[in-house]
Amino acid sequence: MAKDDSGLSGRVAVVTGAGSGIGRASALAFADAGATVVCLDRDGPAAVATAEEAGEGAIAACLDVTDRTAVRRLVEAVRYEHGRLDVYANIAGAITDRGPVGSVTEEELDRGLAVNLKSLVFGCQAAAAAMTAGGAIVNVGSGTVDGAVADLAAYSIPKAGVLQLTRSLAAELGPAGIRVNAVSPGYIRTAMTEAHARDADGRLVEEKLRQVDEGQSERIPLRRPGSAAEVAAVVRFLASPAASYVTGQIIRVNGGSVMPL
Ligand SMILES: NC(=O)c1ccc[n+]([C@@H]2O[C@H](COP(=O)([O-])OP(=O)(O)OC[C@H]3O[C@@H](n4cnc5c(N)ncnc54)[C@H](O)[C@@H]3O)[C@@H](O)[C@H]2O)c1
């Protein structure tokens, strides 16, 4: 029985990056809405932990989203097993080594492009083929592309591509009843951002975390980091029938840090 009225009850959703942070929170949000959720992550135990938390009907899938064949096979299997695919949330992503465009290595550029852009193209291709009765794709971009952030070349260049991918696909898939939108998070407290506050042994240093939070919060009108759950709420909205006339849009969840017209 649906625990909320988002219209997602009985729907089937695949969530990538579901082992941590925004992906995990989104998978739980879909499960809470009564959807069957496939929790996909390359970190198998983390995917299983999210699926267990999501409850009955949730499934864990351990695979690397940069593997096009594996993504296609998984989506086909979900479609075959459940008879439908309604939602594909492209949330997996990874930060890359810091460095300017001028000196980014080909290897690091390839890594950034693979995990932060090509994998989303693969997911969208597989999902679109499986959404024979329409559906919703939600891509996760990044607020880093709202301005020009130095030294994040291999991360921000692919993330800019995610937004164009979203718009191109929305135009192409609209006639098939498939909506495609993007969420662009600002500074969200997850494992990805906590990495800035870890010591050489990987331990979280609370004082460092407080300093990072304070430094970031100064430029955010809401004066605090966002939570994964706050981003997940928007992912869920965009995937739901409540957003039935919303496509090709980029929704910023950033506490007001950037407010384009
Ligand atoms: N946290 C932020 O402030 C922030 C800001 C802007 C954008 N984002 C974006 O939000 C998304 C989620 O980030 P998060 O903060 O929750 O990070 P996170 O590190 O907490 O979670 C990312 C998850 O993706 C998985 N993953 C990474 N590469 C993968 C691969 N190749 N195949 C399968 N799974 C893979 C990881 O194992 C992890 O579970 C990312 O795309 C990130 O770029 C985050």
The ligand as a Gaussian input file, in Angstrom:
#p B3LYP/6-31G(d) Opt

LIG

0 1
 N       27.165000      16.173000      -2.650000
 C       27.162000      17.293000      -3.344000
 O       27.377000      18.400000      -2.813000
 C       26.888000      17.248000      -4.820000
 C       26.814000      18.472000      -5.495000
 C       26.558000      18.477000      -6.853000
 C       26.352000      17.281000      -7.524000
 N       26.434000      16.110000      -6.844000
 C       26.206000      14.892000      -7.619000
 O       25.248000      14.087000      -6.968000
 C       25.482000      12.721000      -7.304000
 C       25.523000      11.896000      -6.034000
 O       26.610000      12.365000      -5.245000
 P       26.691000      12.147000      -3.672000
 O       27.093000      13.436000      -3.093000
 O       25.486000      11.451000      -3.176000
 O       27.979000      11.202000      -3.629000
 P       28.312000       9.868000      -2.840000
 O       29.766000       9.693000      -3.028000
 O       27.739000       9.908000      -1.462000
 O       27.516000       8.728000      -3.666000
 C       27.875000       8.379000      -4.971000
 C       27.512000       6.916000      -5.164000
 O       27.744000       6.609000      -6.548000
 C       28.401000       5.357000      -6.615000
 N       29.179000       5.288000      -7.834000
 C       30.237000       6.057000      -8.190000
 N       30.734000       5.664000      -9.368000
 C       29.970000       4.618000      -9.776000
 C       29.996000       3.758000     -10.903000
 N       30.923000       3.912000     -11.859000
 N       29.056000       2.799000     -11.022000
 C       28.111000       2.626000     -10.057000
 N       28.062000       3.387000      -8.944000
 C       28.971000       4.370000      -8.813000
 C       29.293000       5.319000      -5.379000
 O       29.691000       3.990000      -5.058000
 C       28.393000       5.971000      -4.347000
 O       27.601000       5.010000      -3.684000
 C       26.790000      12.687000      -8.103000
 O       26.484000      12.614000      -9.474000
 C       27.422000      14.015000      -7.760000
 O       28.282000      14.463000      -8.783000
 C       26.700000      16.060000      -5.509000

